[in-house]
Amino acid sequence: MVIELPRLNPKKKMFQGISYGFKSLVISIFKVIVLQVFFAYL
C-alpha cells in the first residue's frame, strides 16, 4: 500500500488535469454553440 501510493498520485493528478481541460473545452464549445444559436435567432 505504501509502495503503491507514490505511483498512483501522479496518475491521479494527470487525470484531474485532463478532466479539467476536457471540462473547459466542453464549456468553450458550448459557449460557441449558444452564441451561434443566439445570433441565428436575432
N, C-alpha and C positions, 0 to 999 in steps of 0.2 A: 504493500500500500504506500509506504513512504518512498519507495523507489519509483512507483508509477506517477506520483503527483507532479514532479518536475517535467515529465514527458507530456502529461495531459494539459498542463497550464498554457503553454504557447499555442497549442491547437485550439483551446477554448478562446483565447484572445483573438486568434486569427479568425475563428468562426464568428465571434462577436463583431469584428471589423467588417467581415464580408456581409453579415446580415445588416449592419448599419449602412454600408454602401448600397446594398440592394434596396433598403427602405428609402434612402434619399433618391435613388434612381427612379423608383416607382412613383415617389411624390412628384419629382420633376416631370415625368411623363404624364402623370395625372393632371398637373397644372397646365401643361401644353394642350392636352385634350380639352380641358374645361375652357381654356381661352379660345380655342378654335370653335367650339360649340357656341360659346358666348358671342363671338363675333359673327358667326354664321346666322344667328337668330336676330342680330341687330338690324 
